[in-house]
Amino acid sequence: MRSVLYRLLLIIFFASCRKETESLNAVTVTQIYPLAVGKVFFYRMDSTVTINFSSSLATHSYHAKDSIESTFLDATGRTNFRIFRYVRDTADTQDWKFIATNYATITNDRVEYVENNLRYITMTNPISANTSWKGNSYINTTQGVSPYDYLYDWDFQYQNLDLPFTCLNGTFQNTYTVLQQDYLHPEIFIDTIRNDRNYSKEVYAKGVGLIYKEFLHWTWQGNPKAQGKYDDNSWGVKLNLINYK
């Protein structure tokens, strides 16, 4: 009886130690997305668009600069970071051109990002392989009504936790991937029927922030009697970190 009790106490003790260690080693959203006014991020930005009367896709490349300009409090008292985005040619021969203002809202348990007036829940605590969440829940994705119905019911989830990732800036040792969607139907492209592709992921480096982003949405409307075409709202963007300060 004493032996059984002793083994039980040992199990409880080691389980408690393991939980304490895991708690001490836990990473939070504020650690992998540490925004501050004055920080600047430089990316190579590859933009996917439709061309030739939407019969094909093409990629246009730029350099992008995300500059954290200021903070403000929203109606609920949460701190928001105002982020100005600029672009120029990849040869850096042109002046920076302002194209958008984005916003990041950071709380103790999540990060929300507003781009093109769409609010995404990009990260949430706890950062764990078992954590998933509806990252597009603030967006109207009503099927057949909203132009953003392709964002419906996406399950965001963490992958490749605390692993190296290489971008244009180099290799970061402690990174965290958020896979937002990976949908392809059918699995092999058939030009005479409808084909859909939705793929989205972001990679964050601890102590740095966003180092890589990839988003692609397209719908091909096949026509067995004539040439098919991509829907007008087919598009994509890729951000690859070049430098930051």
BAVO-291398 format. One line per 5 residues: number of its first residue (from 1); their letters; for each residue x, y negated, z negated of C-alpha. Coordinates in nm, 4 decimals. Example, Ala and Ser with C-alpha at 12.3 -4.5 7.8 and 13.67 -1.06 7.14 Angstrom:
BEGIN
1 = AS = 1.2300 0.4500 -0.7800 ~ 1.3670 0.1060 -0.7140
***
This chain:
BEGIN
1 = MRSVL = 0.0000 0.0000 0.0000 ~ 0.2839 -0.2349 -0.0896 ~ 0.4532 -0.1515 0.2413 ~ 0.1415 -0.2407 0.4392 ~ 0.0988 -0.5665 0.2442
6 = YRLLL = 0.4656 -0.6545 0.2979 ~ 0.4405 -0.5998 0.6750 ~ 0.1219 -0.8095 0.6859 ~ 0.2935 -1.0968 0.5048 ~ 0.5850 -1.0779 0.7474
11 = IIFFA = 0.3497 -1.0962 1.0459 ~ 0.1728 -1.4026 0.9011 ~ 0.5070 -1.5676 0.8209 ~ 0.6547 -1.5218 1.1687 ~ 0.3295 -1.6234 1.3380
16 = SCRKE = 0.3293 -1.9427 1.1322 ~ 0.6918 -2.0120 1.2247 ~ 0.6167 -1.9550 1.5936 ~ 0.3215 -2.1949 1.5865 ~ 0.5307 -2.4570 1.4080
21 = TESLN = 0.8101 -2.4216 1.6650 ~ 0.5638 -2.4455 1.9531 ~ 0.4149 -2.7583 1.7974 ~ 0.7560 -2.9173 1.7578 ~ 0.8457 -2.8344 2.1192
26 = AVTVT = 0.5105 -2.9457 2.2626 ~ 0.5291 -3.2061 2.5384 ~ 0.2584 -3.4701 2.5697 ~ 0.1311 -3.6708 2.8654 ~ 0.2995 -3.9859 2.7358
31 = QIYPL = 0.6374 -3.8104 2.7469 ~ 0.6116 -3.7034 3.1100 ~ 0.4410 -4.0244 3.2235 ~ 0.6151 -4.2970 3.0178 ~ 0.4973 -4.6143 3.1893
36 = AVGKV = 0.6188 -4.9593 3.0899 ~ 0.5906 -5.3045 3.2432 ~ 0.8906 -5.3755 3.4665 ~ 0.9515 -5.0183 3.5778 ~ 0.9815 -4.9659 3.9541
41 = FFYRM = 0.9623 -4.6414 4.1543 ~ 1.0790 -4.6045 4.5145 ~ 0.9403 -4.3234 4.7304 ~ 0.9540 -4.1975 5.0832 ~ 0.5905 -4.1996 5.1854
46 = DSTVT = 0.4694 -3.9778 5.4691 ~ 0.1173 -4.0645 5.5797 ~ -0.0906 -3.8179 5.7826 ~ -0.3509 -3.9678 6.0177 ~ -0.5622 -3.8597 6.3142
51 = INFSS = -0.4541 -3.9621 6.6664 ~ -0.5607 -3.9077 7.0279 ~ -0.9291 -3.9584 6.9522 ~ -0.8954 -3.7314 6.6461 ~ -0.7776 -3.4370 6.8561
56 = SLATH = -0.4529 -3.4051 6.6559 ~ -0.2710 -3.5134 6.3405 ~ 0.0436 -3.7237 6.3165 ~ 0.2761 -3.8324 6.0359 ~ 0.3997 -4.1897 5.9904
61 = SYHAK = 0.6821 -4.2492 5.7427 ~ 0.7564 -4.5488 5.5215 ~ 0.9388 -4.6469 5.2079 ~ 0.7007 -4.7267 4.9225 ~ 0.7593 -4.9225 4.6048
66 = DSIES = 0.5373 -4.8896 4.2983 ~ 0.5984 -5.1793 4.0609 ~ 0.4368 -5.1833 3.7164 ~ 0.3363 -5.5469 3.6963 ~ 0.1363 -5.5893 3.3746
71 = TFLDA = -0.1069 -5.4354 3.1267 ~ -0.4616 -5.5214 3.0247 ~ -0.7309 -5.3815 2.7971 ~ -1.0475 -5.2415 2.9502 ~ -1.3966 -5.2718 2.8029
76 = TGRTN = -1.3317 -4.9807 2.5657 ~ -1.0018 -5.1233 2.4395 ~ -0.7795 -4.8803 2.6280 ~ -0.4450 -4.9963 2.7666 ~ -0.4265 -5.0048 3.1467
81 = FRIFR = -0.1160 -5.0513 3.3579 ~ -0.1512 -5.2559 3.6755 ~ 0.0650 -5.1075 3.9533 ~ 0.1408 -5.2947 4.2749 ~ 0.2277 -5.0847 4.5806
86 = YVRDT = 0.4403 -5.2181 4.8645 ~ 0.5639 -5.0494 5.1837 ~ 0.8218 -5.1122 5.4536 ~ 0.9993 -4.9195 5.7286 ~ 1.2328 -4.6326 5.6393
91 = ADTQD = 1.5322 -4.8232 5.7810 ~ 1.4629 -5.1027 5.5312 ~ 1.4837 -5.3702 5.8017 ~ 1.1507 -5.5333 5.7124 ~ 1.0287 -5.7185 5.4053
96 = WKFIA = 0.8131 -5.5387 5.1524 ~ 0.4423 -5.5624 5.2377 ~ 0.1835 -5.5488 4.9599 ~ -0.0902 -5.2933 5.0363 ~ -0.2716 -5.1996 4.7146
101 = TNYAT = -0.3209 -5.2385 4.3411 ~ -0.3572 -4.9154 4.1455 ~ -0.4213 -4.8616 3.7751 ~ -0.3076 -4.6061 3.5189 ~ -0.4907 -4.5601 3.1891
106 = ITNDR = -0.2979 -4.3725 2.9237 ~ -0.4446 -4.2480 2.5960 ~ -0.3192 -3.9986 2.3404 ~ -0.4741 -3.7086 2.5261 ~ -0.4982 -3.7958 2.8967
111 = VEYVE = -0.3877 -4.0029 3.1936 ~ -0.6400 -4.1536 3.4346 ~ -0.5274 -4.3029 3.7650 ~ -0.7350 -4.5339 3.9846 ~ -0.6474 -4.5460 4.3539
116 = NNLRY = -0.8716 -4.6823 4.6305 ~ -1.1354 -4.7430 4.3598 ~ -1.1436 -4.3704 4.2771 ~ -1.0648 -4.2661 3.9197 ~ -0.8827 -3.9350 3.8725
121 = ITMTN = -0.7967 -3.7583 3.5471 ~ -0.4429 -3.6687 3.6509 ~ -0.3212 -3.5164 3.3243 ~ -0.4565 -3.4056 2.9901 ~ -0.3285 -3.2519 2.6681
126 = PISAN = -0.2295 -2.9903 2.5771 ~ 0.0263 -2.9384 2.8508 ~ -0.0028 -2.5640 2.8829 ~ -0.0414 -2.3021 3.1530 ~ -0.3846 -2.2303 3.0033
131 = TSWKG = -0.5107 -2.5873 3.0377 ~ -0.7458 -2.6763 3.3242 ~ -0.9845 -2.9654 3.3709 ~ -1.2197 -3.1293 3.6234 ~ -0.9871 -3.4005 3.7476
136 = NSYIN = -1.2396 -3.5566 3.9870 ~ -1.5320 -3.5730 3.7452 ~ -1.5543 -3.9555 3.7627 ~ -1.5988 -3.9479 4.1411 ~ -1.9304 -3.9121 4.3216
141 = TTQGV = -1.8816 -3.5916 4.5180 ~ -2.2467 -3.5182 4.6025 ~ -2.2448 -3.2719 4.8902 ~ -2.3666 -3.4183 5.2190 ~ -2.4038 -3.7679 5.0699
146 = SPYDY = -2.0672 -3.8843 4.9420 ~ -1.7723 -3.9344 5.1807 ~ -1.5661 -3.7735 4.9041 ~ -1.7638 -3.4509 4.8830 ~ -1.4454 -3.2582 4.9655
151 = LYDWD = -1.3251 -3.3482 4.6114 ~ -1.6145 -3.1571 4.4552 ~ -1.5454 -2.9312 4.1566 ~ -1.1647 -2.9298 4.1757 ~ -0.9976 -2.7529 3.8829
156 = FQYQN = -0.6679 -2.9190 3.7929 ~ -0.4149 -2.6962 3.6185 ~ -0.0533 -2.7024 3.5058 ~ 0.2122 -2.4881 3.6728 ~ 0.5913 -2.4465 3.6544
161 = LDLPF = 0.6200 -2.6004 3.3101 ~ 0.9588 -2.7374 3.2047 ~ 1.1288 -2.6075 3.5212 ~ 1.3694 -2.7777 3.7669 ~ 1.2343 -2.9531 4.0751
166 = TCLNG = 1.4341 -3.1144 4.3540 ~ 1.3200 -3.4321 4.5248 ~ 1.5089 -3.6906 4.7310 ~ 1.6499 -3.8464 4.4140 ~ 1.8025 -3.5129 4.3111
171 = TFQNT = 1.7146 -3.2272 4.0790 ~ 1.5228 -3.2958 3.7581 ~ 1.5552 -3.0178 3.5021 ~ 1.2364 -3.0683 3.3006 ~ 0.9379 -3.1043 3.5320
176 = YTVLQ = 0.5683 -3.0273 3.5171 ~ 0.3480 -2.9544 3.8171 ~ -0.0244 -3.0309 3.8328 ~ -0.1898 -2.8210 4.1025 ~ -0.5152 -2.9925 4.1857
181 = QDYLH = -0.6410 -2.7900 4.4813 ~ -0.5234 -2.5326 4.7340 ~ -0.8047 -2.4409 4.9728 ~ -0.7824 -2.3180 5.3302 ~ -1.0701 -2.1678 5.5269
186 = PEIFI = -1.0358 -1.9651 5.7329 ~ -0.6848 -1.8536 5.6432 ~ -0.5875 -1.8512 6.0114 ~ -0.6739 -2.1569 6.2213 ~ -0.9452 -2.0860 6.4803
191 = DTIRN = -1.0036 -2.3805 6.7104 ~ -1.3580 -2.2835 6.8147 ~ -1.5078 -2.2981 6.4627 ~ -1.4948 -2.5265 6.1597 ~ -1.1687 -2.5190 5.9635
196 = DRNYS = -1.1098 -2.6864 5.6255 ~ -0.7905 -2.7652 5.4380 ~ -0.7628 -2.9286 5.0946 ~ -0.4274 -2.9276 4.9200 ~ -0.3111 -3.1519 4.6393
201 = KEVYA = -0.0386 -3.1384 4.3758 ~ 0.1753 -3.3751 4.1697 ~ 0.5094 -3.3166 3.9970 ~ 0.6205 -3.5150 3.6937 ~ 0.9645 -3.5275 3.5311
206 = KGVGL = 0.9913 -3.5657 3.1549 ~ 1.0964 -3.9172 3.0623 ~ 1.0561 -4.0400 3.4223 ~ 0.7043 -3.9967 3.5625 ~ 0.5790 -3.9023 3.9077
211 = IYKEF = 0.8589 -3.7676 4.1274 ~ 0.6566 -3.5892 4.3954 ~ 0.3007 -3.5949 4.5261 ~ 0.1382 -3.4145 4.8138 ~ -0.2211 -3.4546 4.9284
216 = LHWTW = -0.3796 -3.3246 5.2473 ~ -0.7438 -3.3145 5.3517 ~ -0.8708 -3.2301 5.6953 ~ -1.1747 -3.0775 5.8582 ~ -1.1589 -2.9469 6.2123
221 = QGNPK = -1.4895 -2.9307 6.3955 ~ -1.4485 -2.6590 6.6543 ~ -1.6542 -2.6542 6.9686 ~ -1.6662 -2.3331 7.1736 ~ -1.7678 -2.5264 7.4873
226 = AQGKY = -1.5489 -2.8351 7.4600 ~ -1.2433 -2.9743 7.2848 ~ -1.2706 -2.9804 6.9063 ~ -1.1687 -3.2699 6.6820 ~ -1.0739 -3.3602 6.3268
231 = DDNSW = -1.3252 -3.5467 6.1128 ~ -1.2510 -3.9176 6.0884 ~ -1.1796 -3.8981 5.7150 ~ -0.9032 -3.6408 5.7619 ~ -0.5856 -3.7752 5.6064
236 = GVKLN = -0.2875 -3.7016 5.3869 ~ -0.0014 -3.8586 5.1957 ~ 0.3270 -3.7349 5.0535 ~ 0.5394 -3.9257 4.8014 ~ 0.8987 -3.8170 4.7378
241 = LINYK = 1.1009 -4.0089 4.4775 ~ 1.4109 -4.1830 4.6148 ~ 1.5052 -4.3960 4.3156 ~ 1.3642 -4.5585 4.0015 ~ 1.4638 -4.8215 3.7498
***
